[in-house]
Amino acid sequence: MKLYTGKESYSVIRGKITSLLFLSTGFLAYAYSAGRPEWTEEVYSRGLYPKVISVWSGITSLFGFSLAEFLVYAAVLLVLSRIVRGVAWFIHERTASGRVYYLIDLILSGAVFATAICFVVILLWGLNYNRLPFAETSGLDTSPVPVNVLEQSCMLLAEQTNEQRGHVREDADGAMALSVPQKNTFARANEGYRVAAGEFETLGDFEPGRPKPVLASKFMSYAGLVGIYFPVTAEPNINTDVTDAEIPYAICHELAHQLGYAREDEANFIAWVTCSYSPYEDYRYSGSLMALLHMLNTLQSRDAAAWGRVRAMCSPDVNRDLNAMGQYWQQFEGPVSEISETINDTYLRANRQSDGVQSYGRMVDLVIAYLRADGQV
């Protein structure tokens, strides 16, 4: 191992401080766009971003596996090796000044690594948090509605979900099963987006890239994740260990992130819409079921009696799917999922989603606005 001494050590530290200052400009770019949603929408989200990501995702889509997953493994190994090397240096050094240097060097190395990731994420995707709300660009009125309108919307979704459930396959336990193998299901995701772009122009800014199954999907379940968009490789990553009923919706949700819709409520709504426009029954059912679940959770918090009435409308088949999802996720409850939720909540709040993880459920406002605009409620 190489041990830096004297002027050489100060040069190394100065270099890392300089790198840290340069990479911190990413936060300045984020702060600039935060106060200029119109500029962000026009120049970044619908200007620069589609041009860059359509090319980049086209390249990463050539790989049938998740590049992001292997980058994460490599990053973990890199961090661990750097820590071990830093500790070895610290132990080897006999002078107090030398040990102080190695400690400072280790801290700066970690700061540069973390800031570099933030820099890339912000420039490749993160500024989308500051674009105009989807409701505004699509002309949807998301003003508050009385609980009876929420109940009517839930009833409508329950009826649609019941009807669509009769057109999907079942597994040996009577739960919804994908109509084709997972690989083929992944390949079908874009078709709903192509049709939806006829109603929502921004969904056609570019063709979404290839969603990727994650090998360590079980670990994602322990972290409470059904999917995650990885901006560095522009890849939507999907947990394939979950129930089949969740997978098509999860794919469309992560593709919405890839298209530049960073807010969780908007990605949820877009997933529902694009699933609804899909020509495939399992996509349409998955979208309806997950939207109904979000709607029911909101209704339960506002009117327990109304929730009971709508819940009673769900067919035995739909109830089996809801129960299967509940049983699946129950086995992963524990410290890991709680820590993951806390991290996700902090991340969302840091990106101006003040409700944190609760923002996932705010899609309800968009769903009701869409149903009202369509004259269905």
C-alpha positions in Angstrom: 0.0 0.0 0.0 1.2 3.5 -0.7 1.5 5.9 2.3 1.5 9.6 1.5 3.7 11.9 3.6 4.5 15.6 3.8 3.5 17.8 0.9 2.1 14.8 -1.0 -0.5 14.2 1.6 -1.7 17.8 1.6 -1.9 17.7 -2.2 -4.2 14.6 -2.0 -6.4 16.3 0.5 -6.6 19.5 -1.5 -7.5 17.5 -4.6 -10.4 15.8 -2.8 -11.6 19.1 -1.3 -11.6 20.6 -4.8 -13.5 17.6 -6.2 -16.0 18.0 -3.4 -16.6 21.6 -4.1 -17.0 21.0 -7.8 -19.5 18.1 -7.3 -21.5 20.3 -4.8 -22.6 22.4 -7.8 -25.2 19.7 -8.4 -27.0 20.9 -5.3 -26.8 24.5 -6.6 -28.4 23.3 -9.9 -31.2 21.6 -7.9 -31.7 24.8 -5.8 -31.9 26.9 -9.0 -34.5 24.7 -10.6 -36.5 24.4 -7.4 -37.7 28.0 -7.7 -38.3 27.8 -11.4 -40.8 25.0 -12.2 -41.7 26.5 -15.6 -38.1 26.7 -16.6 -37.5 23.2 -15.4 -40.4 21.8 -17.3 -39.5 23.5 -20.6 -35.7 23.4 -20.6 -34.9 20.3 -18.6 -37.9 17.9 -18.2 -39.2 18.3 -21.8 -36.0 19.6 -23.4 -32.6 18.2 -22.4 -33.8 15.3 -20.3 -35.7 13.3 -23.0 -32.8 13.8 -25.5 -30.2 12.5 -23.1 -32.1 9.7 -21.4 -33.7 8.3 -24.6 -30.1 7.7 -25.9 -28.7 6.5 -22.6 -31.6 4.1 -21.8 -31.4 2.8 -25.4 -27.8 1.8 -24.7 -28.5 0.2 -21.3 -31.6 -1.5 -22.7 -29.3 -3.6 -24.9 -28.4 -5.6 -21.7 -30.9 -8.1 -20.6 -29.8 -7.9 -17.0 -29.8 -5.0 -14.5 -26.6 -3.0 -14.8 -27.7 -1.0 -11.8 -27.8 -4.1 -9.6 -24.2 -5.0 -10.4 -23.1 -1.4 -10.0 -24.6 -1.5 -6.5 -22.7 -4.6 -5.6 -19.5 -3.1 -7.0 -20.0 0.1 -5.0 -20.5 -1.9 -1.8 -17.3 -3.8 -2.4 -15.5 -0.5 -3.2 -16.6 1.2 0.0 -15.8 -1.8 2.1 -12.3 -2.2 0.6 -11.7 1.5 1.0 -12.7 1.3 4.7 -10.4 -1.7 5.3 -7.5 0.0 3.5 -8.1 3.2 5.5 -8.1 1.3 8.8 -4.9 -0.6 7.7 -3.2 2.7 6.9 -4.4 4.1 10.3 -2.9 1.2 12.2 0.3 1.2 10.2 1.0 4.9 10.8 2.8 5.5 14.1 2.6 9.3 14.3 -0.4 11.3 15.5 -0.3 13.7 12.6 -0.2 10.8 10.1 -3.2 9.2 11.8 -5.1 12.4 11.6 -4.3 12.7 7.9 -5.6 9.1 7.2 -8.7 9.8 9.1 -9.4 13.0 7.2 -8.6 11.3 4.0 -11.1 8.5 4.7 -13.8 10.9 5.6 -13.1 13.1 2.5 -13.1 10.0 0.2 -16.5 9.0 1.6 -17.9 12.5 1.1 -16.5 12.7 -2.5 -18.1 9.3 -3.3 -21.5 10.2 -1.9 -21.5 13.7 -3.5 -20.5 12.3 -6.9 -23.5 10.0 -6.8 -25.8 12.9 -5.9 -24.2 15.0 -8.6 -24.9 12.3 -11.3 -28.5 11.6 -10.0 -29.4 15.2 -9.9 -28.2 16.0 -13.4 -29.5 12.8 -15.0 -32.9 12.8 -13.3 -33.3 14.6 -10.0 -34.3 18.0 -11.4 -37.6 16.4 -12.5 -38.8 16.8 -8.9 -39.0 20.5 -9.6 -41.0 20.4 -12.8 -44.6 21.6 -13.0 -47.1 19.2 -11.4 -48.7 16.7 -13.7 -52.1 17.9 -12.8 -51.3 21.3 -14.1 -49.8 20.2 -17.4 -52.6 17.7 -18.0 -55.4 20.1 -17.0 -56.7 17.9 -14.1 -58.5 19.6 -11.2 -57.2 18.0 -8.0 -59.0 20.3 -5.6 -60.4 18.5 -2.5 -63.7 16.6 -2.9 -66.3 15.5 -0.3 -66.0 11.9 1.1 -69.1 10.8 -0.9 -67.3 11.5 -4.2 -64.3 9.5 -2.9 -66.7 6.6 -2.0 -68.3 6.8 -5.5 -64.9 6.7 -7.1 -63.9 3.7 -5.0 -67.2 1.9 -5.9 -66.5 2.5 -9.6 -63.0 1.1 -9.3 -64.3 -1.9 -7.3 -66.8 -2.7 -10.1 -64.1 -2.4 -12.8 -61.6 -4.5 -10.8 -64.2 -7.2 -10.2 -65.1 -7.3 -13.9 -61.4 -7.4 -15.0 -60.6 -10.1 -12.5 -62.7 -12.6 -14.5 -60.3 -12.2 -17.5 -57.0 -13.1 -15.9 -55.4 -16.4 -15.1 -55.1 -17.9 -11.6 -52.4 -20.0 -10.0 -52.9 -23.2 -8.0 -53.8 -21.1 -4.9 -56.5 -19.1 -6.8 -54.4 -15.9 -6.9 -54.0 -13.9 -10.0 -51.2 -15.2 -12.3 -49.5 -13.5 -15.2 -50.8 -14.6 -18.6 -47.3 -15.0 -20.1 -43.8 -15.6 -18.5 -42.3 -12.7 -16.7 -39.9 -11.9 -19.5 -42.8 -11.5 -22.0 -44.7 -9.4 -19.4 -41.8 -7.0 -19.1 -41.7 -6.6 -22.9 -45.4 -5.6 -23.0 -45.2 -2.6 -20.8 -44.7 0.1 -23.4 -47.9 -0.6 -25.3 -50.1 1.1 -22.7 -47.8 4.1 -22.8 -48.0 4.4 -26.6 -51.8 4.6 -26.4 -51.9 6.9 -23.3 -49.6 9.4 -25.1 -52.6 10.2 -27.3 -54.3 11.6 -24.2 -51.4 12.9 -22.2 -48.8 14.3 -24.6 -45.9 14.3 -22.2 -46.1 10.5 -21.9 -44.9 10.4 -25.5 -41.7 12.5 -25.1 -39.7 9.4 -25.8 -40.0 5.6 -25.8 -39.4 4.2 -22.3 -36.4 1.9 -22.0 -36.3 -1.7 -21.0 -37.5 -2.6 -17.4 -35.1 -5.0 -15.7 -35.8 -7.9 -13.3 -33.6 -7.8 -10.1 -31.8 -11.0 -9.2 -31.8 -10.1 -5.5 -35.6 -9.4 -5.5 -36.0 -11.1 -2.1 -33.7 -8.5 -0.6 -35.9 -5.7 -2.2 -38.9 -7.2 -0.4 -37.1 -7.0 2.9 -36.5 -3.4 2.1 -40.2 -3.0 1.2 -39.5 -2.2 -2.4 -41.6 -3.4 -5.4 -39.4 -1.4 -7.8 -36.8 1.2 -8.0 -35.6 3.5 -10.8 -31.8 3.9 -11.0 -31.0 7.2 -12.7 -27.3 6.4 -13.2 -28.1 3.7 -15.7 -31.6 4.9 -16.6 -33.0 1.5 -15.7 -36.4 0.7 -14.1 -35.6 -2.2 -11.8 -38.5 -4.6 -10.7 -38.9 -6.9 -7.8 -40.0 -10.2 -9.4 -40.5 -12.0 -6.1 -43.8 -10.2 -5.3 -47.2 -11.4 -6.2 -48.0 -11.5 -9.9 -50.8 -9.0 -9.3 -48.3 -6.3 -8.4 -45.8 -6.7 -11.2 -47.4 -5.0 -14.2 -48.3 -2.0 -12.2 -44.8 -1.8 -10.7 -43.3 -1.9 -14.2 -45.5 1.0 -15.4 -44.7 3.0 -12.2 -41.0 2.7 -12.7 -41.3 3.6 -16.4 -43.1 6.7 -15.3 -40.1 7.7 -13.3 -37.9 7.0 -16.3 -40.0 9.4 -18.4 -39.2 12.1 -15.9 -42.1 11.9 -13.4 -40.2 11.8 -10.1 -43.0 12.4 -7.7 -44.5 9.2 -6.4 -48.2 10.2 -6.6 -47.8 11.1 -10.3 -45.9 7.9 -11.1 -48.7 5.9 -9.4 -51.4 7.7 -11.4 -49.5 7.3 -14.6 -49.0 3.6 -13.9 -52.8 3.3 -13.4 -53.6 5.2 -16.6 -51.1 3.3 -18.8 -52.2 -0.1 -17.3 -55.8 0.9 -18.2 -54.8 1.6 -21.8 -52.9 -1.7 -22.1 -54.3 -4.3 -24.5 -53.4 -7.0 -22.0 -55.8 -8.2 -19.3 -53.2 -8.7 -16.6 -51.9 -5.1 -17.0 -55.4 -3.7 -16.9 -56.3 -5.7 -13.8 -53.0 -5.0 -12.0 -53.6 -1.2 -12.5 -57.2 -1.3 -11.3 -56.3 -3.5 -8.3 -53.5 -1.3 -7.1 -55.4 1.9 -7.7 -58.4 0.4 -5.8 -56.0 -0.4 -2.9 -54.7 3.1 -2.7 -58.3 4.5 -2.9 -59.5 2.1 -0.1 -56.6 3.1 2.2 -57.6 6.8 1.8 -61.3 6.1 2.2 -60.6 4.1 5.4 -58.8 7.0 6.9 -61.8 9.3 6.1 -64.9 7.2 6.6 -64.6 3.7 8.0 -68.2 2.8 7.3 -67.9 3.8 3.7 -64.7 1.8 3.5 -66.7 -1.2 4.8 -69.3 -0.8 2.1 -66.8 -0.7 -0.7 -64.7 -3.5 0.7 -67.8 -5.7 0.8 -68.3 -5.0 -3.0 -65.0 -6.7 -3.8 -65.4 -10.1 -5.3 -64.0 -13.3 -3.6 -61.4 -13.4 -6.4 -60.3 -9.8 -5.8 -60.2 -10.5 -2.0 -57.9 -13.5 -2.6 -55.5 -11.3 -4.4 -55.6 -8.6 -1.7 -55.1 -11.2 1.0 -52.2 -12.8 -1.0 -50.5 -9.4 -1.2 -51.0 -8.8 2.5 -49.6 -12.3 3.5 -46.6 -11.8 1.2 -45.6 -8.5 2.7 -46.3 -9.5 6.3 -43.4 -12.0 6.2 -41.0 -9.1 5.6 -42.1 -6.8 8.4 -39.2 -6.0 10.8 -36.2 -3.8 11.4 -34.9 -3.9 7.8 -38.2 -2.8 6.3 -38.6 -0.1 9.0 -35.2 1.3 8.3 -35.8 1.2 4.6 -39.1 3.1 5.0 -37.4 5.7 7.1 -34.6 6.2 4.5 -37.2 6.4 1.7 -39.3 8.9 3.7 -36.3 11.1 4.4 -35.3 11.0 0.7 -38.8 12.0 -0.5 -39.0 14.8 2.0 -35.6 16.1 1.0 -36.9 16.2 -2.6 -39.8 18.5 -1.6 -42.4 15.7 -1.2 -43.5 17.0 2.2 -45.7 13.9 2.9 -42.8 11.6 2.6 -43.9 8.0 1.9 -47.5 9.1 2.3 -47.1 10.8 -1.1 -47.5 7.4 -2.7 -51.2 7.5 -1.7 -51.8 11.1 -3.0 -52.5 9.5 -6.4 -56.1 9.4 -5.2 -56.5 13.1 -5.9 -55.4 12.5 -9.5 -57.6 9.5 -10.0 -60.7 11.3 -8.8 -59.8 14.3 -10.9 -59.5 12.0 -14.0 -62.8 10.2 -13.3 -64.5 13.5 -12.8 -63.1 15.0 -16.0 -64.3 11.9 -17.8 -67.8 12.2 -16.4 -67.6 8.9 -14.5 -68.3 10.3 -11.1 
